[in-house]
Amino acid sequence: MRRPSSPLTVAVWAVLALCPLVVDDWNLGLLAQLMIYGIFAMSLSFIWGQGGLLCFGQALFFGLGAYAMALTTKGLLPGVPASALVGFLLALALPGTVAFLLGLALFRGRGLVGPYFGIVTLAAAVIAERLAVNWNYIGGFNGLLDIPPLTFGSGDGAIEIFEPLPIFLIVFGAALVVYLLLLGLERSPFGTVLRGIRDNEMRAAFMGYDVARYKAASFAVAAAVAGFAGALFAIQFAFVSPAILGFALSTEVLIWVALGGKEVLLAAFLGALVVKSVENVLSDALGQYWLLVLGILFILSVVLLPRGLLAPVFRLRLPRGLRGGG
């Protein structure tokens, strides 16, 4: 069985890898920030595009990961070492566990489908944001500031990562690894079952698959990736606030993924990069009206190109043996 490949996909990652040779430090740092949002977008693309689960509260898991990293590295968790490595582990485990348990609760029995699942996840994100605003232990409305940078080593030999180049390389490596891992899941039997559930949940259940467990597992994977992106965000921006848990960021990531293409990981990733860049340009040129223009672009994309602007370009063919779900 020959693994499919796309020269254009390889070219995109190659261009990103070569950016340090031609991009100045300021824009290199900005690109690293955009790639963190790209990782976040891939988390939603996986659960929405492969599992058919439209999560309106994906920022909840992004925020959980960011707060886990912030609290860990600032030494605010009793008995937990103030280590970035521990912070990353918690940023993966906490959102993943919360999503898996929530998924089992929501999908068991008749289960929630369609807009009902979206409404529940949106409500969860809004509740989490309000709790964070009123919880002084995690900074309350002002959030947590002065989060330590990523550090390698310990004691006198510890090296803190401040410069744009190493930060870019770390984020780029993380984005590529996340892409390859999620792509591998898509092309595995697990991904085939997910697509089968997405296309016809009742038929998948009749064939003997535990639909609720598969959906909860995919939800957990997407949440863990979102939490990982949140941890990177906390380290690079050196602060977290309740806003990263709630409605606004959840809506933004939906726009990035819908415009890029929900069924293709790289399209969603690039959608985040492009839309965030366009946001900066529109806000400078149009002031407060930039949101209106972005909303119109989103509506046109959903109506005219429901699969997204970039998905047809970067779609990779599945191996013949794994095309059963779609």
C-alpha positions in Angstrom: 0.0 0.0 0.0 1.6 3.2 -1.1 1.4 6.2 1.2 0.1 9.2 -0.7 2.1 12.4 -0.7 1.6 15.9 -1.9 4.5 18.0 -3.2 2.5 21.1 -2.3 2.1 20.0 1.3 5.8 19.3 1.6 6.5 22.7 0.0 4.4 24.5 2.6 6.3 23.0 5.5 9.6 23.5 3.7 8.9 27.2 3.2 8.0 27.6 6.8 11.2 25.8 7.8 13.3 28.2 5.7 11.6 31.4 7.0 14.4 32.1 9.5 16.8 32.7 6.5 14.7 35.5 5.1 12.4 36.8 7.8 13.5 39.3 10.5 13.2 38.6 14.2 10.0 40.6 14.7 8.1 38.8 12.0 9.6 35.5 13.0 8.2 36.0 16.5 4.8 36.9 14.9 4.9 33.8 12.7 5.5 31.7 15.8 2.4 33.2 17.4 0.4 32.4 14.3 1.6 28.8 14.2 0.4 28.3 17.8 -3.1 29.4 16.6 -2.6 27.0 13.7 -2.0 24.1 16.1 -5.2 25.1 17.9 -7.0 25.1 14.6 -5.8 21.6 13.7 -7.4 20.4 17.0 -10.8 21.6 15.9 -10.3 20.4 12.4 -9.6 16.8 13.6 -12.8 16.5 15.7 -15.0 18.5 13.3 -13.7 17.3 10.0 -13.1 13.6 10.9 -15.6 13.0 13.6 -18.4 15.4 12.5 -18.5 17.0 16.0 -18.8 20.8 15.8 -17.4 22.0 19.2 -18.4 25.6 19.9 -16.3 25.6 23.1 -12.9 24.5 21.9 -11.3 27.5 23.6 -12.1 25.9 26.9 -9.4 23.3 26.3 -7.0 25.8 24.9 -7.4 27.8 28.1 -7.1 24.8 30.4 -3.8 24.0 28.8 -2.6 27.6 29.1 -3.6 27.9 32.8 -2.0 24.5 33.5 1.3 25.7 32.1 1.1 29.0 33.9 0.2 27.6 37.3 2.9 24.9 37.0 5.8 27.1 35.9 4.9 29.8 38.5 5.0 27.2 41.3 1.3 27.7 42.2 0.4 24.0 42.3 1.3 22.4 45.7 3.5 19.4 45.3 4.0 19.9 41.6 7.5 20.8 40.3 7.8 24.2 38.7 8.9 22.7 35.4 7.9 23.4 31.8 8.0 19.7 31.0 5.5 19.0 33.8 3.4 21.9 32.5 3.3 20.4 29.1 2.2 17.0 30.5 -0.5 18.7 32.5 -1.6 20.8 29.5 -2.1 17.6 27.6 -3.6 15.4 30.3 -6.0 17.9 32.0 -8.0 19.0 28.8 -7.9 15.4 27.4 -9.3 13.9 30.6 -12.0 16.6 31.0 -13.0 16.1 27.3 -13.1 12.3 27.6 -15.2 12.3 30.7 -17.5 15.0 29.3 -17.7 13.1 26.0 -18.8 9.9 27.7 -21.4 11.8 29.7 -22.7 13.5 26.5 -22.6 10.6 24.0 -23.8 7.7 26.1 -27.4 6.5 25.5 -29.2 8.5 22.9 -26.4 11.0 23.0 -26.1 14.6 21.9 -25.7 15.3 18.2 -25.6 18.3 15.9 -26.3 21.7 17.4 -27.1 20.3 20.8 -23.5 19.2 21.3 -22.3 22.6 20.1 -24.6 24.4 22.5 -23.4 22.4 25.5 -19.7 22.9 24.7 -20.3 26.6 24.2 -22.1 26.8 27.5 -19.2 25.0 29.2 -16.7 27.5 27.8 -18.8 30.5 28.9 -19.2 29.0 32.4 -15.4 28.3 32.6 -14.7 31.9 31.6 -17.0 33.3 34.3 -15.4 31.0 36.9 -11.9 32.1 35.9 -12.9 35.8 36.2 -14.1 35.3 39.8 -11.4 32.9 40.9 -8.6 34.9 42.6 -6.3 31.9 42.9 -5.7 31.9 39.2 -5.6 35.7 38.9 -9.2 36.5 38.5 -10.2 39.1 35.8 -6.5 40.1 35.3 -5.2 36.6 34.7 -1.7 35.5 35.5 1.3 37.6 34.4 5.1 37.0 34.3 4.9 33.4 33.3 8.5 32.1 33.1 9.9 31.4 29.6 10.7 27.9 28.4 13.9 26.8 30.2 16.3 23.9 29.4 18.4 22.5 32.1 18.4 23.4 35.8 20.5 25.3 38.3 23.3 27.6 37.1 23.4 25.8 33.7 19.7 26.5 32.9 19.1 28.3 29.6 16.0 30.5 29.2 14.5 30.8 25.7 13.8 34.4 24.9 15.0 34.9 21.3 12.6 34.8 18.4 14.6 32.2 16.4 14.7 29.4 19.0 11.0 30.1 19.9 10.1 29.9 16.2 12.0 26.6 15.8 10.4 25.1 18.8 6.9 26.1 17.7 7.5 25.0 14.1 8.7 21.6 15.3 5.7 21.3 17.6 3.3 22.2 14.7 4.9 19.7 12.4 4.8 16.9 15.0 1.1 17.6 15.8 0.3 17.6 12.1 2.0 14.3 11.5 0.4 12.6 14.6 -3.1 13.8 13.7 -2.5 12.8 10.0 -1.4 9.4 11.2 -4.6 9.1 13.3 -6.7 10.1 10.3 -5.1 7.4 8.2 -5.4 4.7 10.9 -8.3 2.3 11.4 -9.4 4.7 14.2 -9.8 7.5 11.7 -11.7 5.3 9.3 -14.2 4.4 12.1 -14.5 8.1 12.9 -15.4 9.0 9.4 -17.9 6.1 9.3 -19.5 7.5 12.5 -19.5 11.0 10.9 -21.2 9.8 7.8 -23.7 7.3 9.3 -23.6 7.0 13.1 -26.5 4.4 13.2 -24.8 2.1 10.7 -21.5 2.2 12.7 -23.4 1.3 15.8 -25.2 -1.6 14.1 -21.8 -2.9 12.9 -20.7 -3.2 16.5 -18.6 -0.1 17.1 -18.9 1.6 20.5 -19.8 5.0 19.0 -19.8 6.9 22.3 -16.3 5.7 23.2 -14.9 6.5 19.7 -16.5 10.0 19.8 -15.2 10.6 23.4 -11.7 9.5 22.4 -11.6 11.8 19.4 -12.9 14.6 21.6 -10.1 13.9 24.1 -7.4 13.9 21.4 -8.7 17.2 20.0 -8.8 18.7 23.5 -5.3 17.5 24.3 -3.9 19.2 21.2 -5.8 22.4 22.0 -4.3 22.3 25.5 -0.8 21.8 24.1 -1.3 24.9 21.9 -2.5 26.8 25.0 0.7 25.8 26.9 2.8 27.2 24.0 0.7 30.3 24.1 1.3 30.8 27.8 5.0 30.5 27.4 5.3 32.8 24.4 3.0 35.5 25.6 4.0 35.2 29.3 0.4 35.7 30.4 -3.0 34.1 30.5 -6.4 35.6 31.1 -10.0 34.3 31.3 -10.7 35.6 27.7 -8.8 32.6 26.3 -11.3 30.2 27.8 -14.5 31.7 26.4 -16.8 32.6 23.6 -14.6 35.0 21.6 -11.7 32.7 20.9 -14.0 29.7 20.3 -15.7 31.7 17.6 -12.4 32.8 16.1 -11.1 29.3 15.7 -14.4 28.2 14.0 -13.8 30.9 11.4 -10.2 29.9 10.8 -11.1 26.3 10.3 -14.2 26.9 8.2 -12.4 29.3 5.9 -9.4 27.0 5.6 -11.3 23.8 5.3 -12.4 21.6 8.2 -11.6 18.2 6.6 -8.0 19.0 5.8 -5.5 19.5 8.7 -3.1 21.7 6.7 -5.9 23.8 5.3 -7.2 24.5 8.8 -3.6 25.3 9.9 -3.0 27.7 7.1 -6.5 29.1 7.6 -5.5 30.3 11.1 -2.3 31.8 9.7 -4.0 33.6 6.9 -7.1 34.8 8.8 -5.1 36.1 11.7 -2.8 38.0 9.3 -5.8 39.4 7.5 -7.3 40.4 10.8 -4.3 42.6 11.6 -4.4 44.2 8.2 -8.2 44.8 8.3 -8.1 46.2 11.8 -5.4 48.7 10.8 -7.3 49.7 7.6 -10.9 49.6 8.7 -10.8 50.2 12.4 -13.9 48.8 14.2 -15.5 47.7 10.9 -12.9 44.9 10.3 -15.1 42.4 12.1 -18.0 43.1 9.7 -15.8 42.4 6.7 -14.4 39.2 8.3 -18.0 38.1 9.0 -19.0 38.7 5.4 -16.0 36.6 4.2 -17.0 33.8 6.6 -20.6 33.8 5.3 -19.5 33.8 1.7 -17.1 31.0 2.3 -19.7 28.8 4.1 -22.3 29.4 1.4 -20.1 29.2 -1.7 -17.3 26.9 -0.6 -18.6 24.8 2.2 -15.4 22.7 2.2 -13.3 25.8 2.7 -11.0 27.9 0.5 -7.8 25.8 0.9 -9.1 22.2 1.5 -9.3 21.3 -2.3 -5.7 22.4 -2.8 -4.2 20.4 0.1 -6.4 17.4 0.3 -4.4 14.2 0.4 -5.8 10.9 -1.0 -6.3 8.2 1.5 -4.8 4.8 0.9 -7.4 2.5 -0.8 -7.9 0.3 2.2 -8.8 3.3 4.5 -11.4 5.0 2.3 -14.4 3.3 3.8 -15.6 6.2 5.9 -15.4 8.9 3.3 
